[in-house]
């Protein structure tokens, strides 16, 4: 009966968030929320379609994705910014 909050700084395509949620469900968790700072409409739609029982909380919903699946206007790639890989 524990609440699990999945945090994803940037919800772009929704793939990583969906994988994390699926893993939690496989482990028996049923009360799951998703929290993101910035999201694309495509990512939100993907999570809603695959996991309609998961509430999504966002700080900002941006316009969409570019050809590299980066959120527009967005912040670039969060991992690259955190770890300085680009």
Helices and strands as residue ranges (DSSP letters): E 3-7, E 10-11, H 15-26, E 31-39, H 41-50, E 55-61, E 64-65, E 71-72, H 78-83
